[in-house]
Amino acid sequence: MSRFREFVSRLTGFARRRGRDRELNGLHDELQFHLDMTEQQLRGEGMSPGAARREARNRLGGVTQVAEAYAEQRTLPRLESLLQDARYGIRMLLRAPGFTIAALTTLALGIGANTAIFSMVNTVLLRPLPYRAPERLVMLGDREPDGRASNIDFTTFSDYRDRAQTFEGMALMRSWQPTLVAGGEAERLPAVRVSWNFFSMLGVSPALGRDFRREEDRPGQWRVVILSDALWRRRFGGDPAVIGRTIRMNDVNFEVVGVMPAGFEPLISGHFYAPAQIWAPVGYDVAERSACRGCQHLKGFGRIRTGVSREQAIADLNAIRGQLKRDYPAAYPPGEVTTVVLGDAIPGPSECRCSCCSAPSAS
């Protein structure tokens, strides 16, 4: 408490600057009086005037030095020095307005550039993905030479999803570019098709309407869409009655079942394709030609169970892949499965090299 009281006393002394200056002037006068009295006493004892003056100063100290020491105990000397330097710097800048303008412009540009760079680094590298427990979200696929997870085929993914014990859920994504016709205006949209549980795996929900249902993620049943908030406002006027409405894309009717929140960030589609404005189910079945083993044109994601390490999840998937390789040796080249934390797995899309990717999709 004594240090706190001392700080308060110093701060009060700093704030009461005029009163402190008057007090210091009085102290200076009092010290000078004592110095003169001591000098006179020494001269009365037979010392010469010069020797008496030196001895008095030795006994009492210099008047200026004692006053400065007293001032430091009554105020905040470092703050005083900072203010003095600031006042001096301002005076110097006002004397050279041209230099001042150039310096301020350079400083503003430097601060702006650093702010922009930090914002980019914070968004790309530092800020965690805006999904629930993002550290447990991973990409999964065969390990590439650079450590990334490759694309995956639907049938292999289905085996992983059905057999793995270390995941809460798995989901798929593929690119999609439908052409929306509304109000007599056609627009090609950046979009993706995803597994029915994609949003729930991320830990997000539509702000309006509902999420996809399991039975809608089937061939011929996937004609339902969820809109981004921006698309909903731009093309549908933000009308809540859009839920249940039929829209026309690629000469096919789709039912709007939901609208995502305004704050939802489609980072995954944005990193691999383009930020999606509309979503639909994948709508695959293992009987489809595009679902063949080795037709790696899909991106696989998973959420590892709480308490399970990524190494355990990888071992689980590799055990399944080993069995699949024994059952289908021609479909699986040498290699192993990996999982990459989603926040680290956003370098860009890998190209599909199989013939099935050029086959027309069900639009």
C-alpha positions as CSV (number, residue, x, y, z in Angstrom):
1,M,0.0,0.0,0.0
2,S,2.9,2.4,0.8
3,R,4.1,2.2,-2.9
4,F,0.5,2.9,-4.1
5,R,0.2,5.9,-1.8
6,E,3.6,7.1,-3.1
7,F,2.4,6.7,-6.7
8,V,-0.8,8.7,-5.9
9,S,1.3,11.4,-4.2
10,R,3.6,11.6,-7.2
11,L,0.7,11.7,-9.7
12,T,-1.0,14.4,-7.6
13,G,2.2,16.4,-7.6
14,F,2.5,16.0,-11.4
15,A,-1.1,17.2,-11.9
16,R,-0.7,20.2,-9.6
17,R,2.2,21.6,-11.6
18,R,1.7,25.3,-10.8
19,G,1.4,24.6,-7.1
20,R,4.5,22.4,-7.3
21,D,6.5,25.1,-9.0
22,R,5.5,27.6,-6.2
23,E,6.5,25.0,-3.6
24,L,9.9,24.5,-5.2
25,N,10.5,28.2,-5.4
26,G,9.8,28.4,-1.6
27,L,12.1,25.4,-1.0
28,H,14.8,27.1,-3.0
29,D,14.6,30.2,-0.9
30,E,14.6,28.2,2.3
31,L,17.7,26.3,1.3
32,Q,19.5,29.4,0.3
33,F,18.7,30.9,3.7
34,H,20.2,27.9,5.5
35,L,23.2,28.0,3.3
36,D,23.8,31.7,4.1
37,M,23.3,31.1,7.8
38,T,25.8,28.2,7.8
39,E,28.3,30.3,5.8
40,Q,28.0,33.2,8.3
41,Q,28.5,30.9,11.2
42,L,31.7,29.4,9.7
43,R,33.1,32.8,9.0
44,G,32.4,33.7,12.6
45,E,34.6,30.7,13.6
46,G,37.5,32.2,11.7
47,M,37.2,30.7,8.2
48,S,37.8,32.8,5.2
49,P,34.7,33.7,3.1
50,G,35.7,31.3,0.3
51,A,36.4,28.4,2.6
52,A,33.2,29.1,4.6
53,R,31.1,29.1,1.4
54,R,32.7,25.8,0.2
55,E,32.2,24.1,3.7
56,A,28.5,25.3,3.9
57,R,27.8,23.8,0.4
58,N,29.6,20.5,1.4
59,R,27.4,20.3,4.5
60,L,24.0,21.2,2.9
61,G,24.6,20.3,-0.7
62,G,23.9,22.4,-3.8
63,V,20.7,24.3,-3.6
64,T,19.7,23.4,-7.2
65,Q,20.6,19.7,-6.8
66,V,18.6,19.4,-3.5
67,A,15.6,21.1,-5.1
68,E,15.7,18.8,-8.1
69,A,16.0,15.7,-5.9
70,Y,13.0,16.9,-3.9
71,A,11.1,17.5,-7.1
72,E,11.8,14.0,-8.3
73,Q,10.3,12.6,-5.1
74,R,7.1,14.7,-5.6
75,T,6.3,14.0,-9.2
76,L,6.9,11.6,-12.2
77,P,10.2,12.6,-13.7
78,R,10.0,10.2,-16.7
79,L,6.6,11.5,-17.6
80,E,7.9,15.1,-17.2
81,S,10.8,14.2,-19.5
82,L,8.5,12.6,-22.1
83,L,6.3,15.7,-22.2
84,Q,9.3,18.0,-22.5
85,D,10.6,15.9,-25.5
86,A,7.1,15.9,-27.1
87,R,6.9,19.7,-26.8
88,Y,10.3,20.1,-28.2
89,G,9.5,17.8,-31.1
90,I,6.3,19.6,-31.9
91,R,8.1,22.9,-32.0
92,M,10.7,21.5,-34.3
93,L,8.1,20.1,-36.7
94,L,6.2,23.4,-36.8
95,R,9.3,25.2,-37.8
96,A,9.7,22.9,-40.9
97,P,6.2,22.3,-42.3
98,G,7.4,20.7,-45.5
99,F,9.4,18.1,-43.6
100,T,6.5,17.5,-41.2
101,I,4.0,16.8,-44.1
102,A,6.5,14.4,-45.7
103,A,7.2,12.6,-42.4
104,L,3.5,12.3,-41.5
105,T,2.7,11.0,-45.1
106,T,5.4,8.4,-44.8
107,L,4.2,7.4,-41.4
108,A,0.6,7.1,-42.5
109,L,1.6,4.9,-45.5
110,G,3.7,2.7,-43.3
111,I,1.0,2.2,-40.8
112,G,-1.6,1.5,-43.5
113,A,0.7,-1.0,-45.2
114,N,1.5,-2.8,-42.0
115,T,-2.2,-2.9,-41.0
116,A,-3.2,-4.4,-44.4
117,I,-0.4,-7.0,-44.2
118,F,-1.4,-7.9,-40.6
119,S,-5.1,-8.2,-41.6
120,M,-4.2,-10.6,-44.4
121,V,-1.8,-12.6,-42.2
122,N,-4.4,-12.7,-39.4
123,T,-7.1,-13.9,-41.8
124,V,-5.0,-16.5,-43.6
125,L,-2.6,-17.7,-40.9
126,L,-3.5,-16.6,-37.4
127,R,-7.3,-16.5,-37.1
128,P,-8.8,-19.9,-36.6
129,L,-11.5,-21.1,-38.9
130,P,-14.9,-19.7,-37.9
131,Y,-16.4,-23.2,-37.3
132,R,-17.1,-25.2,-34.2
133,A,-13.8,-26.8,-32.7
134,P,-11.9,-26.2,-36.0
135,E,-8.8,-28.0,-34.7
136,R,-10.7,-31.3,-35.1
137,L,-11.8,-30.6,-38.7
138,V,-9.5,-32.3,-41.2
139,M,-9.2,-33.1,-44.9
140,L,-8.7,-36.8,-45.6
141,G,-7.4,-38.7,-48.6
142,D,-4.3,-40.5,-49.8
143,R,-1.0,-38.8,-48.8
144,E,0.5,-36.7,-51.6
145,P,4.3,-36.3,-51.8
146,D,4.1,-32.9,-50.2
147,G,2.0,-34.2,-47.3
148,R,-1.4,-33.0,-48.6
149,A,-4.5,-35.1,-48.7
150,S,-5.5,-36.1,-52.2
151,N,-9.0,-36.0,-53.7
152,I,-11.1,-39.0,-53.0
153,D,-13.7,-41.1,-54.8
154,F,-17.2,-41.5,-53.5
155,T,-17.1,-45.3,-53.0
156,T,-13.9,-45.3,-50.9
157,F,-15.2,-42.3,-48.9
158,S,-18.4,-44.3,-48.2
159,D,-16.3,-47.2,-46.9
160,Y,-14.4,-44.8,-44.6
161,R,-17.5,-43.2,-43.4
162,D,-19.3,-46.5,-42.6
163,R,-16.3,-48.2,-41.0
164,A,-14.2,-45.6,-39.2
165,Q,-14.7,-45.4,-35.4
166,T,-12.6,-42.3,-34.8
167,F,-14.8,-39.7,-36.6
168,E,-17.9,-38.0,-35.5
169,G,-18.8,-37.4,-39.1
170,M,-17.5,-37.1,-42.7
171,A,-18.6,-35.1,-45.6
172,L,-17.8,-34.5,-49.3
173,M,-17.6,-31.5,-51.6
174,R,-17.4,-31.0,-55.3
175,S,-17.4,-27.9,-57.6
176,W,-20.6,-26.8,-59.3
177,Q,-21.5,-23.8,-61.5
178,P,-25.2,-23.6,-62.1
179,T,-26.9,-20.9,-64.1
180,L,-29.7,-19.2,-62.2
181,V,-32.6,-17.7,-64.2
182,A,-34.7,-15.4,-62.0
183,G,-36.6,-12.2,-62.9
184,G,-35.7,-12.7,-66.6
185,E,-31.9,-12.5,-65.8
186,A,-29.5,-15.4,-66.1
187,E,-26.4,-15.6,-63.9
188,R,-23.7,-18.2,-63.6
189,L,-23.1,-18.8,-59.9
190,P,-20.1,-20.0,-57.9
191,A,-21.5,-23.0,-56.1
192,V,-20.7,-26.4,-54.6
193,R,-22.4,-29.6,-53.9
194,V,-21.9,-31.2,-50.5
195,S,-22.9,-34.1,-48.4
196,W,-26.2,-33.6,-46.6
197,N,-24.3,-33.4,-43.2
198,F,-21.7,-30.9,-44.4
199,F,-23.0,-27.9,-42.5
200,S,-23.8,-29.8,-39.3
201,M,-20.2,-31.2,-39.4
202,L,-18.9,-27.7,-39.5
203,G,-21.1,-26.7,-36.6
204,V,-23.3,-24.2,-38.5
205,S,-27.0,-24.0,-39.4
206,P,-29.1,-22.0,-41.8
207,A,-30.4,-18.7,-40.5
208,L,-33.6,-19.2,-42.4
209,G,-35.3,-22.5,-43.3
210,R,-33.6,-25.8,-42.7
211,D,-30.5,-27.9,-43.5
212,F,-30.3,-30.7,-46.0
213,R,-31.8,-34.1,-45.2
214,R,-30.2,-37.5,-45.6
215,E,-32.8,-38.7,-48.1
216,E,-32.1,-35.7,-50.3
217,D,-28.5,-36.7,-50.8
218,R,-29.4,-39.3,-53.4
219,P,-29.5,-39.5,-57.2
220,G,-32.6,-37.8,-58.5
221,Q,-33.5,-36.4,-55.0
222,W,-30.9,-33.6,-54.7
223,R,-32.9,-30.8,-56.3
224,V,-32.8,-28.7,-53.2
225,V,-30.6,-25.7,-52.5
226,I,-29.4,-23.4,-49.7
227,L,-28.7,-19.8,-50.6
228,S,-26.0,-17.5,-49.2
229,D,-27.3,-14.5,-47.4
230,A,-25.8,-12.2,-50.1
231,L,-27.5,-14.1,-53.0
232,W,-30.8,-14.1,-51.1
233,R,-30.7,-10.4,-50.6
234,R,-29.3,-9.6,-54.1
235,R,-31.5,-11.7,-56.3
236,F,-34.5,-12.4,-54.0
237,G,-34.8,-9.1,-52.2
238,G,-34.3,-10.7,-48.8
239,D,-37.8,-12.1,-48.9
240,P,-38.4,-14.8,-46.2
241,A,-41.0,-16.3,-48.4
242,V,-38.2,-17.6,-50.7
243,I,-38.2,-20.8,-48.5
244,G,-40.2,-23.4,-50.3
245,R,-40.0,-21.5,-53.6
246,T,-39.0,-23.2,-56.8
247,I,-36.1,-21.6,-58.8
248,R,-34.8,-22.6,-62.2
249,M,-31.2,-23.5,-62.8
250,N,-29.7,-25.3,-65.8
251,D,-33.3,-25.9,-67.0
252,V,-34.1,-27.8,-63.9
253,N,-36.3,-26.9,-61.0
254,F,-34.8,-26.6,-57.5
255,E,-36.6,-26.0,-54.2
256,V,-35.0,-23.4,-51.9
257,V,-34.9,-24.9,-48.3
258,G,-32.6,-22.6,-46.5
259,V,-30.5,-19.4,-46.3
260,M,-27.2,-19.3,-44.5
261,P,-26.4,-16.6,-41.9
262,A,-25.0,-13.3,-43.0
263,G,-21.8,-14.0,-41.0
264,F,-21.2,-17.5,-42.5
265,E,-17.8,-17.6,-44.3
266,P,-17.6,-20.2,-47.1
267,L,-13.9,-20.5,-46.6
268,I,-13.6,-24.1,-47.7
269,S,-15.2,-23.6,-51.1
270,G,-13.4,-20.2,-51.4
271,H,-10.0,-21.8,-50.9
272,F,-10.6,-24.7,-53.3
273,Y,-12.9,-23.2,-55.9
274,A,-14.6,-19.8,-55.4
275,P,-16.7,-18.6,-52.4
276,A,-20.0,-20.5,-52.8
277,Q,-23.2,-18.5,-53.2
278,I,-25.4,-21.6,-53.3
279,W,-25.2,-25.2,-52.1
280,A,-26.9,-28.4,-53.1
281,P,-26.4,-32.1,-52.0
282,V,-23.8,-34.2,-53.8
283,G,-26.6,-36.7,-54.7
284,Y,-24.2,-39.7,-55.4
285,D,-24.7,-43.4,-55.2
286,V,-22.1,-46.1,-55.3
287,A,-23.8,-47.5,-58.4
288,E,-23.1,-44.4,-60.4
289,R,-20.2,-44.3,-62.9
290,S,-18.8,-41.2,-61.4
291,A,-18.6,-42.9,-58.0
292,C,-16.1,-45.6,-59.2
293,R,-13.1,-46.5,-57.1
294,G,-10.2,-44.4,-58.3
295,C,-12.4,-41.6,-59.7
296,Q,-10.9,-39.1,-57.3
297,H,-12.7,-35.8,-58.0
298,L,-14.2,-35.2,-54.6
299,K,-12.8,-33.5,-51.5
300,G,-13.2,-35.4,-48.3
301,F,-13.6,-33.8,-44.9
302,G,-14.1,-35.2,-41.4
303,R,-14.5,-34.2,-37.8
304,I,-12.3,-36.3,-35.4
305,R,-14.0,-37.4,-32.2
306,T,-13.2,-35.6,-29.0
307,G,-10.3,-37.3,-27.2
308,V,-9.0,-39.0,-30.4
309,S,-5.7,-37.9,-31.8
310,R,-5.0,-37.3,-35.4
311,E,-2.5,-40.2,-35.4
312,Q,-5.2,-42.5,-34.2
313,A,-7.6,-41.3,-36.9
314,I,-5.0,-41.9,-39.5
315,A,-4.3,-45.4,-38.2
316,D,-8.0,-46.2,-38.3
317,L,-8.3,-45.1,-41.9
318,N,-5.2,-46.9,-43.0
319,A,-6.5,-50.1,-41.5
320,I,-9.6,-49.7,-43.7
321,R,-7.6,-48.8,-46.7
322,G,-5.4,-51.9,-46.2
323,Q,-8.5,-54.1,-46.3
324,L,-9.9,-52.3,-49.4
325,K,-6.5,-52.8,-51.2
326,R,-6.7,-56.5,-50.5
327,D,-10.3,-56.7,-51.8
328,Y,-9.7,-54.3,-54.8
329,P,-6.0,-54.4,-55.5
330,A,-6.2,-52.7,-58.9
331,A,-8.0,-49.7,-57.5
332,Y,-5.5,-48.8,-54.8
333,P,-1.9,-48.0,-55.7
334,P,0.8,-48.2,-53.0
335,G,0.4,-45.5,-50.4
336,E,-1.4,-44.5,-47.3
337,V,-4.2,-42.3,-46.0
338,T,-3.5,-39.0,-44.2
339,T,-5.6,-36.4,-42.4
340,V,-4.6,-32.7,-42.6
341,V,-6.0,-30.2,-40.2
342,L,-8.4,-28.1,-42.3
343,G,-6.7,-24.8,-41.3
344,D,-3.5,-26.1,-42.9
345,A,-5.1,-27.7,-45.9
346,I,-6.1,-24.8,-48.1
347,P,-3.4,-24.5,-50.7
348,G,-5.8,-24.8,-53.7
349,P,-7.6,-27.4,-55.7
350,S,-5.9,-30.5,-57.0
351,E,-6.7,-31.5,-60.5
352,C,-8.6,-34.7,-61.2
353,R,-6.9,-36.8,-63.8
354,C,-9.5,-39.5,-64.3
355,S,-11.8,-39.8,-67.2
356,C,-15.0,-39.8,-65.1
357,C,-14.5,-36.1,-64.2
358,S,-15.2,-35.2,-67.8
359,A,-18.5,-37.0,-67.8
360,P,-21.4,-34.7,-67.6
361,S,-22.8,-34.3,-64.1
362,A,-26.5,-34.3,-63.3
363,S,-26.3,-30.5,-63.3
